[in-house]
Amino acid sequence: MATRGTFPHSSYAIYKIDGRLYENVRNHSSADDEVPEVVALPVGTYTVVARSERGGYASMLVVIKEGEQVVLDLDLWETKTQRSLK
């Protein structure tokens, strides 16, 4: 019987625009938890620093608007960024 691999989300940090740490997000409740954590943020601009599955850390500027939900997918973001840089 084959076992299914687990892919828990890695932790990440959210910084205010002035560079101060706003929140460290664990992003999983156990070692095999694959559900990302939902974080409610006040309207504003933030920098999110996270490790991608491909390795390395990425820093993204995120703007939160009233009533808007933002989903960050680092691996998708990296693919689009690499394509636009070619």
KAMO-V223663 format. One record per backbone hydrogen bond with DSSP energy under -1.0 kcal/mol. CO is the residue of the C=O (numbers start at 1). NH is the residue of the N-H. Records with the same first field share a line. If there is no record, write none. Layout:
CO: NH  NH
//
This chain:
12: 25
13: 49
14: 22  23
15: 47
16: 19
20: 16
23: 14
25: 12
30: 33
44: 64
46: 62
47: 15
48: 60
49: 13
50: 58
52: 55
56: 52
58: 50
60: 48
62: 46
64: 44
65: 68
73: 77
74: 78
75: 79
76: 80
77: 81
78: 82
79: 83
80: 84
81: 85
//
